[in-house]
Amino acid sequence: MKIHRLLLILPILFIAVHANATTLGLPETGYSATRTVNASGMQMSGTVHAQDGKERWETVAEGMRSISILLPKEGRFLIYMPDMNMAMEMNADSAGQQYGFEPLRDEVEAVEEGSEVIEGETTTRYRVSVPDGDVSEMRVWMTADDIPIKMAGSSPDGDFTMLLKDLKRGDQDASLFRLPAGVTPMQMPMGMPAIPGMPLR
């Protein structure tokens, strides 16, 4: 799986799993951490903030800063480029259809496999089978308060991992999950890359 595609899929992937698997749920507390993703021999790292299902992930790719904001209760996925002071928006369902993981919303099976200590956190490891999608199978390591500390999986394009470090629990400022005043997002049409100039396939 190309890392650029995973950047868009990752937050919605977790929301989809949380929404349908009876053993997994949304985090019970707000938190911030450093999220590192490895895919297709590439690595990307940035700060993630989460609160009440909302998520903000700040990354830098090819010298361009990008902020992804997921608002699941509103069904919205925003990408803000602060260097250009512009934003794009994609409906969460449209993102699922475009990037090949819509089946996650309807058919998810999570099987508990045991416990492990990851980055100093006691976690439960789950195997999540995802049929008919880009992600053939993945494992998620969850804390007792449902924070996904680690993820590892495979796809036709190769293996990928996600890891949270420097986890800090606590309420996150509501402004983190809003665009700056005066910024109106453009609707992102089907097929358009999530980050300008970065092909997803």
C-alpha positions as CSV (number, residue, x, y, z in Angstrom):
1,M,0.0,0.0,0.0
2,K,1.4,3.4,-1.0
3,I,2.1,5.5,2.1
4,H,0.1,8.5,0.6
5,R,-3.0,6.3,0.3
6,L,-2.5,5.1,3.8
7,L,-2.4,8.6,5.2
8,L,-5.9,9.1,4.0
9,I,-7.2,5.7,4.8
10,L,-5.7,5.3,8.3
11,P,-8.0,7.5,10.4
12,I,-11.2,6.4,8.7
13,L,-10.0,2.8,8.9
14,F,-10.0,3.0,12.7
15,I,-13.4,4.8,12.8
16,A,-14.9,2.0,10.6
17,V,-13.5,-0.7,12.8
18,H,-14.6,1.0,16.0
19,A,-18.1,1.5,14.7
20,N,-18.8,-2.1,13.8
21,A,-16.7,-4.4,16.0
22,T,-18.4,-5.3,19.3
23,T,-15.1,-5.8,21.0
24,L,-13.5,-2.5,20.0
25,G,-14.7,1.1,20.8
26,L,-13.8,4.7,20.5
27,P,-11.1,5.9,23.0
28,E,-12.6,6.9,26.3
29,T,-10.2,9.8,26.8
30,G,-8.6,12.5,24.7
31,Y,-4.9,12.1,23.9
32,S,-2.0,13.4,21.8
33,A,1.0,11.4,20.6
34,T,3.5,11.0,17.8
35,R,2.2,8.7,15.1
36,T,4.6,7.0,12.8
37,V,3.5,5.2,9.7
38,N,5.6,2.9,7.5
39,A,4.4,1.6,4.1
40,S,6.0,0.7,0.8
41,G,9.5,1.4,2.2
42,M,8.6,5.0,3.2
43,Q,8.0,6.5,6.6
44,M,6.0,9.4,7.8
45,S,5.6,10.8,11.3
46,G,3.6,13.6,12.9
47,T,1.6,14.7,15.9
48,V,-1.9,13.2,16.3
49,H,-4.6,14.7,18.6
50,A,-7.9,12.8,19.3
51,Q,-11.0,13.6,21.3
52,D,-14.5,12.1,21.3
53,G,-13.9,10.4,17.9
54,K,-12.4,13.5,16.3
55,E,-8.9,13.3,15.1
56,R,-6.2,15.7,13.8
57,W,-2.9,14.5,12.3
58,E,-0.1,16.9,11.4
59,T,2.5,15.7,8.9
60,V,5.1,17.0,6.5
61,A,5.5,15.4,3.1
62,E,7.9,16.6,0.4
63,G,8.4,19.8,2.4
64,M,4.7,20.6,2.5
65,R,2.8,20.7,5.8
66,S,-0.6,18.9,5.9
67,I,-3.2,18.7,8.6
68,S,-5.8,16.0,8.3
69,I,-9.0,16.5,10.4
70,L,-11.5,13.7,10.8
71,L,-15.0,14.5,12.1
72,P,-16.9,11.2,12.1
73,K,-20.1,12.5,13.6
74,E,-20.4,15.0,10.8
75,G,-19.2,12.5,8.2
76,R,-16.4,14.9,7.1
77,F,-12.7,14.5,6.3
78,L,-10.7,17.7,5.9
79,I,-7.2,18.3,4.7
80,Y,-5.7,21.7,5.5
81,M,-2.4,22.9,3.9
82,P,-1.3,25.8,6.2
83,D,1.6,26.9,3.9
84,M,-1.0,27.5,1.2
85,N,-3.8,28.5,3.6
86,M,-6.2,26.3,1.7
87,A,-8.3,23.2,2.6
88,M,-10.1,20.4,0.9
89,E,-13.0,18.2,2.1
90,M,-14.1,14.7,1.3
91,N,-17.2,13.0,2.6
92,A,-16.1,10.0,4.7
93,D,-18.3,7.6,2.7
94,S,-16.9,8.8,-0.6
95,A,-13.4,8.3,0.8
96,G,-14.3,4.8,1.7
97,Q,-15.6,4.0,-1.8
98,Q,-12.7,5.7,-3.6
99,Y,-9.9,4.1,-1.6
100,G,-11.3,0.6,-1.4
101,F,-12.2,-0.1,2.2
102,E,-16.0,0.4,2.2
103,P,-16.5,-3.3,3.3
104,L,-15.0,-2.3,6.7
105,R,-18.2,-0.5,7.5
106,D,-20.4,-3.6,7.0
107,E,-18.3,-6.6,7.9
108,V,-15.6,-6.6,10.5
109,E,-14.4,-9.5,12.7
110,A,-12.0,-8.8,15.6
111,V,-10.5,-11.7,17.5
112,E,-8.6,-11.2,20.7
113,E,-5.1,-12.8,20.5
114,G,-3.5,-11.8,23.8
115,S,-1.8,-8.9,25.6
116,E,1.5,-7.1,25.1
117,V,3.3,-4.1,26.5
118,I,3.8,-1.6,23.7
119,E,5.6,1.7,24.3
120,G,5.1,1.2,28.1
121,E,1.3,0.7,27.6
122,T,-0.4,-2.6,28.4
123,T,-2.4,-3.5,25.3
124,T,-4.7,-6.2,24.0
125,R,-3.9,-7.5,20.5
126,Y,-6.8,-8.1,18.1
127,R,-6.7,-9.7,14.6
128,V,-9.1,-7.9,12.3
129,S,-10.0,-9.7,9.1
130,V,-11.0,-7.3,6.3
131,P,-12.5,-9.1,3.2
132,D,-12.6,-7.7,-0.3
133,G,-10.6,-4.5,0.4
134,D,-7.1,-3.1,-0.1
135,V,-6.2,-4.3,3.4
136,S,-6.4,-8.1,3.5
137,E,-5.7,-8.4,7.3
138,M,-4.4,-6.3,10.1
139,R,-3.7,-6.5,13.8
140,V,-4.5,-3.7,16.2
141,W,-3.0,-3.2,19.7
142,M,-5.5,-1.4,22.0
143,T,-5.1,0.0,25.5
144,A,-7.8,-0.6,28.1
145,D,-9.3,2.8,27.2
146,D,-9.4,1.9,23.5
147,I,-6.4,3.9,22.2
148,P,-4.9,2.2,19.2
149,I,-1.2,2.1,20.1
150,K,0.0,0.0,17.2
151,M,-1.3,-1.4,13.9
152,A,0.3,-3.8,11.5
153,G,-1.2,-5.3,8.3
154,S,-0.8,-6.3,4.8
155,S,-2.2,-5.4,1.4
156,P,-1.5,-6.3,-2.2
157,D,1.1,-3.5,-2.2
158,G,3.0,-4.8,0.8
159,D,3.1,-4.6,4.6
160,F,2.4,-1.5,6.7
161,T,2.6,-0.4,10.3
162,M,1.5,2.4,12.6
163,L,2.9,3.2,16.0
164,L,2.0,5.8,18.6
165,K,4.8,7.2,20.8
166,D,5.0,9.7,23.6
167,L,1.3,9.2,24.4
168,K,-0.2,11.9,26.6
169,R,-3.8,11.5,27.8
170,G,-6.0,14.6,28.5
171,D,-8.6,16.8,26.9
172,Q,-7.7,18.3,23.6
173,D,-8.5,21.9,22.7
174,A,-11.6,22.0,20.5
175,S,-9.9,24.5,18.1
176,L,-7.6,21.7,17.0
177,F,-10.5,20.1,15.1
178,R,-11.6,23.2,13.3
179,L,-10.2,25.0,10.3
180,P,-8.8,28.5,10.8
181,A,-11.3,31.4,10.6
182,G,-11.9,32.4,7.0
183,V,-10.8,29.1,5.4
184,T,-13.6,27.5,3.4
185,P,-12.7,24.0,2.2
186,M,-13.1,23.0,-1.5
187,Q,-15.0,19.8,-2.1
188,M,-12.5,17.1,-3.2
189,P,-13.8,15.3,-6.2
190,M,-13.5,11.6,-6.7
191,G,-10.0,10.6,-8.0
192,M,-8.2,13.7,-6.7
193,P,-5.1,13.1,-4.6
194,A,-5.5,13.8,-0.9
195,I,-2.4,16.0,-0.9
196,P,-1.6,18.2,-4.0
197,G,1.1,16.8,-6.1
198,M,1.2,13.4,-4.4
199,P,-0.2,10.5,-6.4
200,L,-2.1,8.0,-4.3
201,R,-1.5,5.0,-6.7
